[in-house]
Amino acid sequence: MGQAKSKQRAAFAQHLIEDWESRDCIDFAVALARLTGWLLHVDWWSTSSQRPSEDSNESAFQPLRVYVADNADKIFDPRGAMSIFDFAERIVRRQARERGFNSGGVLTRFYPEERLGQLPLRYRPDEQRVSLAISEIKKHHSYLAGIPARNPSDIPAHQAARFSFGSCAVFAEAMHERTGLQPTALLALRLLPGWEGTQLSKRGYFHSVALHADGTGEDAWGKAPLSEIALRYGVAEFVTSDEEHRIVIQNFRQNTPEVYATRYTEAISLIREHTGR
């Protein structure tokens, strides 16, 4: 692992890394997202004593860094590809300390590129800098080769992410409507070390998928082995439960019917547009 990190760090010249970092890596991140189709994130510093809700206004936070991540735990940064845990320790926490942030914590959110210009970031993407970053990244084939490929026809990353947390059950229901595949819940039995903070229901629910006859699952990120999908959430052992999925859907419909209807319509539209089903 140490050798891999060294190779990744050497991929870009130090002066380029420092230049990108001087602008919170926003230009590098936009360039890499355009090249790979993966997800743009912003790490914010929040001084709230309670975790902000999803609709909390970003004006209450301080921006730390912009970066690209896949749908699991890999971060793709100018300093290399690393796990979310390494990134938090090596990059984000260090940056927070350097900027004098002591009381509070890091809040991560994802965005489509067009939203970055509307956020209270310290810098806006600069098109000339983004173009230069694209040119530099393309020179380093080993860096790009280490990033999983996305099909251009896949559901856009920011849309897939919206249906990965909180609305995955709705997407599974929409898949059932369009394909007849059985929606089912995944219930965690054992988490990986470091993932103890994963949000689970009392019965261990963490995700819903549409189940294929070959035992694989399909969600907004596409078709994959169930074990691979579970690892995105830090789950090492799990079971499936059709009944638990029905409970989740029933609660969603009863508690927030308008939100459910909106998300369901959006999911149907994404499935039609990007899978042709």
C-alpha positions as CSV (number, residue, x, y, z in Angstrom):
1,M,0.0,0.0,0.0
2,G,2.9,2.4,0.8
3,Q,4.4,1.9,-2.6
4,A,1.0,2.6,-4.3
5,K,0.7,5.9,-2.4
6,S,4.2,6.9,-3.4
7,K,3.5,6.3,-7.0
8,Q,0.3,8.3,-6.8
9,R,2.0,11.2,-5.0
10,A,4.6,11.3,-7.7
11,A,2.1,11.4,-10.5
12,F,1.9,15.2,-10.5
13,A,4.7,17.7,-10.0
14,Q,4.8,19.3,-6.6
15,H,4.3,22.8,-7.9
16,L,1.0,21.7,-9.7
17,I,-0.3,20.1,-6.5
18,E,0.5,23.3,-4.5
19,D,-1.2,25.4,-7.1
20,W,-4.4,23.3,-7.1
21,E,-4.4,23.2,-3.3
22,S,-4.1,27.0,-3.1
23,R,-7.6,27.0,-4.6
24,D,-9.0,24.2,-2.4
25,C,-8.5,21.8,-5.4
26,I,-11.7,23.0,-7.1
27,D,-10.1,23.2,-10.6
28,F,-8.5,19.8,-10.3
29,A,-11.7,18.2,-9.0
30,V,-13.9,19.7,-11.8
31,A,-11.4,18.5,-14.4
32,L,-11.2,15.0,-13.0
33,A,-15.0,14.8,-12.7
34,R,-15.4,15.7,-16.3
35,L,-12.8,13.1,-17.4
36,T,-14.2,10.2,-15.2
37,G,-17.9,10.9,-14.6
38,W,-17.4,10.4,-10.9
39,L,-18.8,12.4,-8.0
40,L,-17.9,15.9,-6.9
41,H,-17.7,16.4,-3.2
42,V,-17.1,19.3,-0.9
43,D,-15.9,18.8,2.7
44,W,-17.2,21.6,4.9
45,W,-16.3,22.5,8.5
46,S,-19.4,22.8,10.7
47,T,-19.3,24.2,14.2
48,S,-22.9,22.9,15.0
49,S,-23.1,20.7,18.1
50,Q,-25.7,18.6,16.2
51,R,-25.3,17.1,12.7
52,P,-26.9,19.5,10.2
53,S,-29.9,18.2,8.2
54,E,-29.7,17.5,4.5
55,D,-31.4,20.8,3.7
56,S,-29.2,22.9,6.0
57,N,-27.9,26.0,4.2
58,E,-24.2,25.8,3.3
59,S,-23.7,29.4,4.3
60,A,-23.4,28.2,7.9
61,F,-20.3,26.1,7.0
62,Q,-16.7,26.8,6.1
63,P,-15.4,25.1,2.9
64,L,-12.3,22.9,3.2
65,R,-11.7,21.0,0.0
66,V,-13.3,20.0,-3.3
67,Y,-12.6,16.5,-4.5
68,V,-13.8,13.5,-6.6
69,A,-14.8,10.1,-5.1
70,D,-16.3,6.9,-6.4
71,N,-19.5,5.2,-5.1
72,A,-17.6,3.4,-2.4
73,D,-14.7,4.6,-0.2
74,K,-12.1,5.8,-2.7
75,I,-11.0,9.5,-3.0
76,F,-9.1,10.7,-6.1
77,D,-7.0,13.7,-5.1
78,P,-3.9,15.4,-6.6
79,R,-1.9,13.7,-3.8
80,G,-3.1,10.3,-4.9
81,A,-6.0,7.8,-4.6
82,M,-6.7,6.9,-1.1
83,S,-9.5,5.6,1.2
84,I,-11.9,8.0,2.8
85,F,-10.2,7.3,6.2
86,D,-6.7,8.2,4.8
87,F,-8.1,11.2,3.1
88,A,-9.7,12.5,6.3
89,E,-6.6,12.0,8.3
90,R,-3.9,13.0,5.8
91,I,-5.7,15.9,4.0
92,V,-8.9,17.2,5.5
93,R,-8.1,17.3,9.2
94,R,-4.7,18.7,8.5
95,Q,-6.2,21.4,6.4
96,A,-8.7,22.2,9.1
97,R,-5.9,22.6,11.7
98,E,-3.9,24.8,9.4
99,R,-6.9,27.1,9.0
100,G,-7.4,27.3,12.8
101,F,-10.6,25.2,12.9
102,N,-10.7,23.5,16.3
103,S,-14.3,23.3,17.6
104,G,-16.6,21.4,15.2
105,G,-16.4,18.7,12.6
106,V,-16.3,17.8,8.9
107,L,-19.5,17.6,6.9
108,T,-19.4,16.0,3.4
109,R,-21.8,16.8,0.6
110,F,-21.9,15.9,-3.1
111,Y,-23.0,18.2,-6.0
112,P,-23.3,18.3,-9.7
113,E,-20.7,20.6,-11.3
114,E,-23.3,23.4,-12.1
115,R,-24.0,23.7,-8.4
116,L,-20.4,24.6,-7.4
117,G,-20.8,28.2,-8.7
118,Q,-23.8,28.7,-6.4
119,L,-22.1,27.6,-3.2
120,P,-20.3,29.8,-0.7
121,L,-16.9,28.4,-1.6
122,R,-13.7,30.3,-1.3
123,Y,-13.1,29.9,-5.1
124,R,-15.2,29.4,-8.2
125,P,-14.1,27.0,-10.9
126,D,-11.9,28.8,-13.4
127,E,-12.4,27.4,-17.0
128,Q,-8.8,28.1,-18.1
129,R,-7.4,26.4,-14.9
130,V,-9.8,23.5,-15.4
131,S,-8.7,23.0,-19.0
132,L,-5.0,23.1,-17.9
133,A,-5.8,20.5,-15.2
134,I,-7.5,18.2,-17.8
135,S,-4.3,18.4,-19.9
136,E,-2.1,17.5,-16.9
137,I,-4.3,14.6,-15.8
138,K,-4.4,13.1,-19.3
139,K,-0.6,13.0,-19.3
140,H,-0.6,10.6,-16.3
141,H,-2.1,7.4,-17.7
142,S,-1.3,5.4,-14.5
143,Y,-3.4,7.8,-12.4
144,L,-6.4,7.6,-14.6
145,A,-6.0,3.8,-15.0
146,G,-6.4,3.5,-11.2
147,I,-9.9,5.1,-11.3
148,P,-12.8,2.7,-12.1
149,A,-14.4,3.5,-15.4
150,R,-18.0,4.7,-15.7
151,N,-20.1,4.2,-18.9
152,P,-21.2,7.6,-20.4
153,S,-24.7,6.2,-20.5
154,D,-24.8,5.5,-16.8
155,I,-27.0,7.5,-14.5
156,P,-25.1,10.7,-13.7
157,A,-23.1,10.3,-10.5
158,H,-24.8,13.1,-8.5
159,Q,-28.2,11.5,-9.5
160,A,-27.1,8.0,-8.6
161,A,-25.8,9.3,-5.2
162,R,-29.2,10.9,-4.4
163,F,-30.7,7.4,-4.7
164,S,-27.9,5.7,-2.6
165,F,-28.9,7.2,0.7
166,G,-32.4,7.6,1.9
167,S,-34.1,7.0,-1.4
168,C,-32.6,3.7,-2.5
169,A,-35.8,1.9,-1.6
170,V,-37.8,4.2,-3.9
171,F,-35.4,3.4,-6.8
172,A,-35.8,-0.3,-6.1
173,E,-39.5,0.1,-6.3
174,A,-39.2,2.0,-9.6
175,M,-37.0,-0.8,-10.9
176,H,-39.7,-3.3,-10.0
177,E,-42.2,-1.2,-11.9
178,R,-40.0,-1.0,-15.1
179,T,-38.4,-4.5,-15.1
180,G,-40.4,-6.8,-12.8
181,L,-37.2,-7.4,-10.7
182,Q,-37.9,-8.2,-7.0
183,P,-37.0,-5.3,-4.7
184,T,-35.3,-6.5,-1.4
185,A,-33.6,-4.9,1.6
186,L,-30.0,-5.6,2.7
187,L,-29.7,-6.0,6.5
188,A,-26.2,-5.7,8.1
189,L,-24.9,-8.5,10.3
190,R,-21.3,-7.3,10.7
191,L,-19.6,-4.0,9.8
192,L,-16.0,-3.6,8.7
193,P,-13.6,-2.0,11.2
194,G,-13.8,1.8,10.9
195,W,-17.4,1.7,9.7
196,E,-19.1,1.6,13.1
197,G,-20.8,5.0,12.4
198,T,-22.8,3.5,9.4
199,Q,-26.4,4.4,9.9
200,L,-28.5,1.3,10.4
201,S,-32.1,0.7,11.5
202,K,-32.8,-1.3,14.6
203,R,-33.1,-4.4,12.3
204,G,-29.9,-3.5,10.5
205,Y,-31.4,-2.1,7.3
206,F,-28.9,-0.1,5.2
207,H,-29.9,-0.4,1.5
208,S,-32.5,-1.6,-1.0
209,V,-31.8,-3.2,-4.4
210,A,-33.6,-4.9,-7.3
211,L,-32.6,-8.5,-7.2
212,H,-31.6,-10.3,-10.5
213,A,-32.1,-14.1,-11.1
214,D,-28.3,-14.6,-10.9
215,G,-28.2,-13.2,-7.4
216,T,-26.7,-9.9,-8.3
217,G,-28.4,-6.6,-7.3
218,E,-29.1,-3.4,-9.2
219,D,-29.4,0.1,-7.8
220,A,-28.8,3.5,-9.2
221,W,-25.2,2.7,-9.8
222,G,-26.0,-0.3,-11.9
223,K,-25.7,-4.1,-11.5
224,A,-23.2,-5.6,-9.2
225,P,-22.7,-8.5,-6.8
226,L,-24.5,-8.0,-3.5
227,S,-21.3,-8.3,-1.6
228,E,-19.8,-5.5,-3.6
229,I,-22.8,-3.3,-3.0
230,A,-22.7,-4.0,0.7
231,L,-19.0,-3.0,0.9
232,R,-19.9,0.5,-0.2
233,Y,-21.6,0.9,3.1
234,G,-18.9,-0.8,5.1
235,V,-20.9,-4.0,5.6
236,A,-19.0,-7.3,5.7
237,E,-21.9,-9.7,6.3
238,F,-25.6,-9.2,5.5
239,V,-28.8,-10.9,4.7
240,T,-31.6,-10.0,2.3
241,S,-35.2,-9.3,3.3
242,D,-38.2,-8.6,1.0
243,E,-40.4,-8.0,4.0
244,E,-38.0,-5.3,5.4
245,H,-38.1,-3.5,2.1
246,R,-41.9,-3.4,2.2
247,I,-41.7,-2.0,5.7
248,V,-39.3,0.8,4.6
249,I,-41.5,1.7,1.6
250,Q,-44.7,1.7,3.7
251,N,-43.1,4.1,6.2
252,F,-41.8,6.3,3.5
253,R,-45.2,6.6,1.8
254,Q,-47.0,7.2,5.1
255,N,-44.5,9.7,6.6
256,T,-43.6,11.8,3.5
257,P,-46.0,10.9,0.7
258,E,-45.2,14.0,-1.4
259,V,-41.5,13.4,-1.2
260,Y,-42.0,9.7,-2.1
261,A,-44.1,10.6,-5.1
262,T,-41.5,13.1,-6.4
263,R,-38.6,10.7,-5.9
264,Y,-40.5,7.8,-7.5
265,T,-41.2,9.9,-10.6
266,E,-37.6,11.0,-10.8
267,A,-36.4,7.3,-10.5
268,I,-38.7,6.2,-13.3
269,S,-37.5,8.9,-15.5
270,L,-33.8,8.1,-14.8
271,I,-34.3,4.4,-15.5
272,R,-36.1,5.1,-18.8
273,E,-33.5,7.6,-20.0
274,H,-30.3,5.8,-19.0
275,T,-31.2,2.1,-19.2
276,G,-33.9,2.2,-21.9
277,R,-36.3,0.1,-19.8
